[in-house]
Amino acid sequence: MRAWWVIPVVAIGLVGCAGKTAHRDACANQLAAAWQELDLAKAEGFAGTVSYSKALGLLTGAKTQQQFEAFEGCARKAQKARFYIRESRAGR
């Protein structure tokens, strides 16, 4: 008779775990693309620009968020970093 409460508790626990992984792939994909683009910008000689520095800071923050499983913020920061990398390569 007491076991009836176990099923809802387990279900809620599983839903909570699934919610943490919703943006995991987006975070990983955005980070991988951004690091690759950052390496290209550095190879092309844009490593000294302000936009490059902003991108590097954002990617560092995104990687930290990925480690703490804050995947939505990670994906957002990596996407913003990619914008600054494009700006850097455009000379802005």
Backbone as a chain_set.jsonl record, in Angstrom:
{"seq": "MRAWWVIPVVAIGLVGCAGKTAHRDACANQLAAAWQELDLAKAEGFAGTVSYSKALGLLTGAKTQQQFEAFEGCARKAQKARFYIRESRAGR", "coords": {"N": [[0.816, -1.185, 0.0], [1.984, 1.229, 0.663], [3.739, 1.649, -1.415], [2.715, 3.036, -3.572], [3.402, 5.731, -3.934], [5.95, 5.735, -4.946], [6.187, 5.453, -7.737], [5.266, 7.993, -8.934], [7.31, 9.662, -7.884], [9.672, 8.624, -8.987], [9.097, 9.052, -11.692], [8.995, 11.883, -11.805], [11.63, 12.433, -11.148], [12.973, 11.35, -13.384], [11.996, 13.006, -15.429], [13.095, 15.433, -14.64], [15.823, 14.923, -15.051], [15.871, 14.591, -17.822], [15.232, 17.149, -18.673], [17.558, 18.599, -18.193], [19.232, 17.901, -20.243], [18.339, 18.938, -22.58], [19.459, 20.942, -24.267], [21.944, 20.0, -24.768], [23.213, 18.869, -27.095], [23.12, 21.048, -28.872], [24.743, 22.861, -27.528], [27.236, 21.487, -27.532], [27.693, 21.268, -30.308], [27.722, 23.976, -31.147], [29.89, 24.93, -29.641], [32.026, 23.359, -30.649], [32.094, 24.191, -33.348], [32.59, 26.923, -32.983], [35.131, 26.963, -31.704], [36.678, 25.908, -33.755], [36.336, 27.87, -35.737], [37.497, 29.991, -34.368], [40.154, 29.16, -34.217], [40.78, 29.277, -36.955], [40.507, 32.034, -37.389], [42.593, 32.936, -35.803], [44.765, 31.811, -37.153], [44.609, 33.257, -39.477], [45.457, 35.676, -38.652], [43.921, 37.374, -37.071], [43.942, 37.457, -34.331], [44.493, 39.531, -32.599], [42.415, 41.325, -32.408], [39.659, 43.193, -30.965], [37.15, 41.97, -31.123], [37.875, 39.297, -31.403], [38.961, 38.81, -28.876], [36.682, 39.162, -27.286], [35.165, 37.024, -28.231], [36.755, 34.86, -27.412], [36.572, 35.108, -24.617], [33.808, 34.662, -24.27], [33.629, 32.021, -25.19], [35.134, 30.693, -23.292], [33.52, 31.076, -21.048], [31.254, 29.703, -21.979], [32.217, 27.082, -22.133], [32.665, 26.592, -19.443], [30.019, 26.705, -18.512], [29.056, 24.478, -19.851], [30.393, 22.447, -18.497], [29.121, 22.578, -16.041], [26.641, 21.738, -16.709], [24.816, 23.623, -17.719], [23.373, 23.898, -20.245], [21.767, 25.414, -22.028], [22.534, 28.118, -21.663], [25.193, 27.826, -22.36], [25.044, 27.153, -25.117], [23.942, 29.522, -26.061], [25.957, 31.411, -25.445], [28.084, 30.393, -26.97], [27.062, 30.7, -29.53], [26.899, 33.472, -29.662], [29.606, 34.034, -29.452], [30.481, 33.047, -31.89], [29.419, 34.975, -33.567], [31.032, 37.2, -32.869], [33.469, 36.206, -33.732], [33.096, 36.12, -36.492], [32.865, 38.868, -36.877], [35.431, 39.647, -36.154], [36.963, 38.447, -38.172], [36.05, 39.928, -40.254], [37.273, 42.262, -39.811], [36.348, 44.005, -37.89]], "CA": [[0.0, 0.0, 0.0], [2.868, 2.399, 0.723], [4.553, 1.733, -2.625], [2.043, 3.816, -4.619], [4.051, 7.03, -4.108], [7.26, 5.548, -5.559], [6.105, 5.662, -9.193], [5.333, 9.42, -9.286], [8.609, 10.23, -7.515], [10.624, 8.183, -9.999], [8.739, 9.747, -12.935], [9.435, 13.275, -11.674], [13.094, 12.409, -11.21], [13.388, 11.128, -14.77], [11.676, 14.211, -16.191], [14.103, 16.43, -14.264], [17.076, 14.586, -15.726], [15.705, 14.838, -19.254], [15.227, 18.588, -18.879], [18.932, 19.113, -18.159], [19.964, 17.537, -21.451], [17.607, 19.432, -23.751], [20.304, 21.75, -25.139], [23.296, 19.43, -24.722], [23.771, 18.748, -28.444], [23.32, 22.396, -29.422], [25.92, 23.4, -26.841], [28.432, 20.807, -28.034], [27.896, 21.614, -31.718], [28.104, 25.387, -31.235], [31.256, 25.057, -29.105], [32.981, 22.765, -31.591], [32.19, 25.079, -34.512], [33.202, 28.188, -32.572], [36.572, 26.768, -31.483], [37.297, 25.729, -35.072], [36.365, 29.187, -36.373], [38.457, 30.809, -33.632], [41.476, 28.735, -34.682], [40.973, 29.834, -38.296], [40.722, 33.479, -37.253], [43.941, 33.111, -35.269], [45.696, 31.485, -38.233], [44.547, 34.329, -40.471], [46.067, 36.863, -38.081], [42.946, 38.251, -36.429], [43.954, 37.166, -32.904], [44.689, 40.73, -31.8], [41.274, 42.232, -32.469], [38.773, 43.226, -29.803], [36.11, 40.965, -31.337], [38.486, 37.998, -31.118], [39.067, 38.71, -27.42], [35.324, 38.949, -26.771], [34.786, 35.656, -28.572], [37.502, 33.951, -26.549], [35.959, 35.182, -23.293], [32.509, 33.993, -24.325], [33.835, 30.575, -25.312], [35.581, 30.207, -21.983], [32.305, 31.019, -20.23], [30.396, 28.638, -22.491], [32.808, 25.796, -21.728], [32.39, 26.456, -18.011], [28.607, 26.358, -18.374], [28.898, 23.101, -20.299], [30.864, 21.587, -17.419], [28.12, 22.603, -14.974], [25.397, 21.293, -17.334], [23.934, 24.743, -18.045], [23.535, 23.762, -21.685], [21.11, 26.481, -22.772], [23.426, 29.274, -21.605], [26.382, 27.454, -23.12], [24.736, 27.281, -26.537], [23.732, 30.946, -26.338], [27.268, 32.074, -25.421], [28.871, 29.925, -28.11], [26.5, 31.333, -30.723], [27.326, 34.877, -29.616], [31.046, 34.026, -29.746], [30.628, 32.872, -33.335], [29.158, 36.293, -34.156], [32.229, 38.015, -32.688], [34.529, 35.656, -34.578], [32.827, 36.638, -37.843], [33.211, 40.295, -36.831], [36.89, 39.716, -36.122], [37.472, 38.101, -39.5], [35.661, 41.022, -41.149], [38.091, 43.408, -39.476], [35.651, 44.914, -36.98]], "C": [[0.866, 1.257, 0.0], [3.633, 2.623, -0.576], [3.92, 2.593, -3.72], [2.732, 5.15, -4.881], [5.395, 6.924, -4.825], [7.224, 5.877, -7.059], [6.099, 7.147, -9.553], [6.682, 10.062, -8.963], [9.668, 9.86, -8.55], [10.354, 8.911, -11.321], [9.204, 11.199, -12.906], [10.958, 13.36, -11.759], [13.604, 12.224, -12.621], [13.105, 12.341, -15.643], [12.699, 15.306, -15.891], [15.434, 16.171, -14.941], [16.996, 14.872, -17.214], [15.742, 16.33, -19.562], [16.622, 19.182, -18.917], [19.675, 18.857, -19.462], [19.333, 18.097, -22.723], [18.509, 20.171, -24.731], [21.737, 21.219, -25.219], [23.935, 19.369, -26.107], [24.051, 20.111, -29.066], [24.563, 23.03, -28.819], [27.196, 22.793, -27.43], [28.73, 21.205, -29.476], [28.355, 23.06, -31.883], [29.54, 25.587, -30.74], [32.294, 24.52, -30.093], [33.181, 23.681, -32.797], [32.908, 26.375, -34.153], [34.707, 28.034, -32.354], [37.303, 26.609, -32.816], [37.402, 27.078, -35.783], [37.377, 30.109, -35.691], [39.886, 30.459, -34.044], [41.781, 29.286, -36.07], [41.249, 31.329, -38.235], [42.133, 33.763, -36.736], [44.98, 32.847, -36.362], [45.734, 32.582, -39.294], [45.084, 35.649, -39.927], [45.108, 37.831, -37.403], [42.919, 38.089, -34.909], [44.084, 38.417, -32.044], [43.495, 41.661, -31.743], [40.423, 42.144, -31.204], [37.697, 42.154, -29.927], [36.628, 39.56, -31.033], [38.559, 37.779, -29.606], [37.702, 38.477, -26.777], [34.881, 37.519, -27.029], [35.48, 34.656, -27.663], [36.924, 33.942, -25.135], [34.613, 34.473, -23.236], [32.653, 32.478, -24.417], [34.323, 29.955, -24.009], [34.384, 30.075, -21.041], [31.378, 29.899, -20.663], [30.907, 27.264, -22.072], [32.566, 25.538, -20.243], [30.933, 26.062, -17.792], [28.349, 24.926, -18.821], [29.314, 22.131, -19.189], [29.861, 21.495, -16.266], [26.723, 22.267, -15.482], [24.362, 22.407, -17.484], [23.965, 24.885, -19.567], [22.892, 24.889, -22.484], [21.985, 27.737, -22.806], [24.699, 29.041, -22.397], [26.149, 27.659, -24.613], [24.575, 28.748, -26.929], [25.066, 31.696, -26.395], [28.118, 31.66, -26.615], [28.368, 30.551, -29.406], [26.914, 32.803, -30.796], [28.823, 34.989, -29.933], [31.282, 33.874, -31.241], [30.35, 34.177, -34.072], [30.415, 37.159, -34.057], [33.407, 37.495, -33.513], [34.339, 36.138, -36.016], [33.181, 38.122, -37.93], [34.732, 40.476, -36.879], [37.466, 39.459, -37.505], [37.118, 39.162, -40.531], [36.44, 42.299, -40.848], [37.411, 44.419, -38.567], [35.879, 44.553, -35.545]], "O": [[0.494, 2.255, -0.617], [4.133, 3.726, -0.798], [4.577, 2.848, -4.729], [2.637, 5.656, -5.999], [5.927, 7.941, -5.271], [8.142, 6.512, -7.578], [6.875, 7.543, -10.422], [7.144, 10.925, -9.71], [10.474, 10.705, -8.942], [11.293, 9.339, -11.992], [9.754, 11.69, -13.892], [11.498, 14.273, -12.384], [14.571, 12.873, -13.019], [13.909, 12.667, -16.516], [13.121, 16.025, -16.796], [16.105, 17.113, -15.362], [17.965, 15.35, -17.804], [16.24, 16.727, -20.616], [16.848, 20.176, -19.607], [20.658, 19.54, -19.751], [19.759, 17.757, -23.827], [18.326, 20.029, -25.94], [22.636, 21.917, -25.688], [25.084, 19.778, -26.272], [25.083, 20.312, -29.706], [25.347, 23.665, -29.525], [28.125, 23.518, -27.783], [29.883, 21.452, -29.828], [29.266, 23.341, -32.662], [30.312, 26.327, -31.35], [33.317, 25.16, -30.338], [34.313, 23.918, -33.217], [33.735, 26.867, -34.921], [35.48, 28.893, -32.778], [38.413, 27.113, -32.985], [38.44, 27.393, -36.366], [38.036, 30.912, -36.352], [40.727, 31.344, -34.203], [42.904, 29.712, -36.338], [42.12, 31.835, -38.943], [42.785, 34.71, -37.175], [45.961, 33.582, -36.479], [46.764, 32.806, -39.931], [45.158, 36.636, -40.66], [45.454, 38.992, -37.186], [41.973, 38.537, -34.262], [43.803, 38.356, -30.847], [43.561, 42.698, -31.083], [40.463, 41.152, -30.475], [37.364, 41.497, -28.941], [35.908, 38.733, -30.473], [38.255, 36.691, -29.117], [37.578, 37.692, -25.837], [34.293, 36.875, -26.159], [34.856, 33.704, -27.196], [36.8, 32.88, -24.524], [34.314, 33.768, -22.272], [31.89, 31.738, -23.796], [33.963, 28.827, -23.673], [34.254, 29.082, -20.325], [30.782, 29.22, -19.827], [30.125, 26.389, -21.7], [32.295, 24.408, -19.835], [30.641, 25.185, -16.98], [27.515, 24.235, -18.236], [28.658, 21.112, -18.972], [29.763, 20.466, -15.598], [25.735, 22.481, -14.779], [23.161, 22.155, -17.386], [24.504, 25.852, -20.106], [23.424, 25.281, -23.522], [22.155, 28.348, -23.861], [25.221, 29.957, -23.032], [26.972, 28.271, -25.294], [25.02, 29.164, -27.998], [25.281, 32.518, -27.286], [28.801, 32.495, -27.208], [29.163, 30.893, -30.281], [27.241, 33.311, -31.869], [29.251, 35.929, -30.603], [32.183, 34.502, -31.796], [30.978, 34.456, -35.094], [30.82, 37.781, -35.038], [34.252, 38.279, -33.944], [35.303, 36.519, -36.68], [33.73, 38.578, -38.933], [35.24, 41.36, -37.569], [38.359, 40.178, -37.954], [37.789, 39.291, -41.555], [36.287, 43.302, -41.545], [37.848, 45.566, -38.48], [35.36, 45.221, -34.651]]}, "num_chains": 1, "name": "protein.A"}
